[in-house]
Amino acid sequence: MAIILANNWFAFSTDSETNMAKRLGKRSTAEQVSQGADLGGKNALVTGANTGLGKETTRVLALCGANVTMACRDQVKAEKAREDILLGASGAIDESQLSLLELDLNSLDKTQQAAEEYCQRGEELHLLINNAGIMIPMERRTVDGFEAHLGINHLAHFLFTNLLLEPLTAAEGARVIALSSLAMSFASLKHGLKDINWENRKFSGWPAYGNSKLMNHLFARELSKRYEANGIVAHAVHPGVVSTELARDQNGLFSMIGVLATPFMKNVEQGAATQVLAAISPEYGDSGGLYFKDCRVAKPQHKLANDGALAEELWQRSVELVGLEE
Ligand SMILES: NC(=O)c1ccc[n+]([C@@H]2O[C@H](COP(=O)([O-])OP(=O)(O)OC[C@H]3O[C@@H](n4cnc5c(N)ncnc54)[C@H](OP(=O)(O)O)[C@@H]3O)[C@@H](O)[C@H]2O)c1
């Protein structure tokens, strides 16, 4: 097997690569982070690209010249987002740069279909941004019977990424970004992954969301460990507390607190900065498993986040749960 040493396809026309992160921080925007980046001819795929952080990430990667696949469950919303981005870019993004892919992470079959459809294009995939996610207070199950945070935020992205390994490997230096969160601090996950699917205890929204965000980080870590030799580097990101539609299903009190807190939150332009940085900065292309916050490498907010044995255990369990043949 060929050993691919680094993500060496990133080109920055200005800026010293090594000093780039030093000037950036909590209020930096995704456009600032990507200043001088040339992603011309590179292919990116963003899940949940029709709104919030995914839409802004799509816009900024495309402004840098990338061809971006917007992988969304609702094609009407996806087309509208695509039009918004093109209109707002006033010609700086060519129509051909933005394509749509139907991806419903609520179903493993549909997730597999989406991955197969992408693979049929026969193109390399340089950047995969596993961005889509839910944060809900009530118990909900996916069509495959998984607790929804587990199923959508982790398992479907796990399957999707694994089914895209061929185009990722073909990129010879691909990066995968997992949208994690400081909410991993609410996780109840432990070694043994006991009752990972919430079948034997009363459901609770925050630990369920927290578990899925801890899993996102553990997944990125393990993916890097397994596939760095194929040139695939994966990182996890906490984008900040960002004003998006993420809390749409939360109760009235939560929404009221959200409204009051809005002035202190990041806007989407700032919120998307950390994932764009982790995806394209040449500094972070050689080895993966890092966790980013406010445009810097940070310590993840859970004691098990860097537990290699748990990451390995989660990988094995996920393989079984999604029925993946490795
Ligand atoms: N906002 C924050 O403060 C914050 C903080 C930490 C981490 N994050 C993470 O950042 C990521 C993006 O969130 P956001 O804040 O931008 O939220 P958002 O505005 O609600 O966007 C979420 C995206 O995920 C998509 N999605 C949800 N369920 C899906 C499914 N079954 N199949 C395919 N796509 C699905 C949504 O599509 P629809 O529009 O069709 O529902 C939407 O495009 C999430 O993973 C979230 O956990 C956000």
The ligand as an ORCA input file, in Angstrom:
! r2SCAN-3c Opt
* xyz 0 1
  N     -24.887     25.795     16.593
  C     -24.104     25.496     17.616
  O     -23.998     26.245     18.609
  C     -23.314     24.221     17.609
  C     -22.439     23.986     18.684
  C     -21.694     22.814     18.687
  C     -21.809     21.910     17.638
  N     -22.676     22.151     16.620
  C     -22.789     21.151     15.544
  O     -22.696     21.788     14.295
  C     -23.389     21.020     13.300
  C     -24.220     21.938     12.429
  O     -25.248     22.471     13.222
  P     -25.922     23.885     12.993
  O     -25.703     24.631     14.238
  O     -25.525     24.470     11.702
  O     -27.441     23.415     12.982
  P     -28.636     23.588     11.927
  O     -28.706     24.996     11.467
  O     -29.816     22.978     12.579
  O     -28.168     22.665     10.715
  C     -28.197     21.269     10.834
  C     -28.145     20.637      9.456
  O     -28.221     19.219      9.626
  C     -29.205     18.722      8.721
  N     -29.800     17.470      9.156
  C     -30.492     17.214     10.294
  N     -30.965     15.956     10.264
  C     -30.563     15.406      9.092
  C     -30.752     14.147      8.470
  N     -31.502     13.192      9.016
  N     -30.181     13.927      7.257
  C     -29.465     14.897      6.651
  N     -29.276     16.108      7.179
  C     -29.815     16.365      8.382
  C     -30.249     19.830      8.681
  O     -31.100     19.657      7.577
  P     -32.624     20.236      7.629
  O     -32.508     21.728      7.528
  O     -33.290     19.598      6.471
  O     -33.189     19.809      8.952
  C     -29.328     21.033      8.570
  O     -28.893     21.164      7.252
  C     -24.182     19.959     14.073
  O     -23.530     18.716     13.958
  C     -24.138     20.445     15.523
  O     -24.180     19.388     16.443
  C     -23.419     23.294     16.573
*
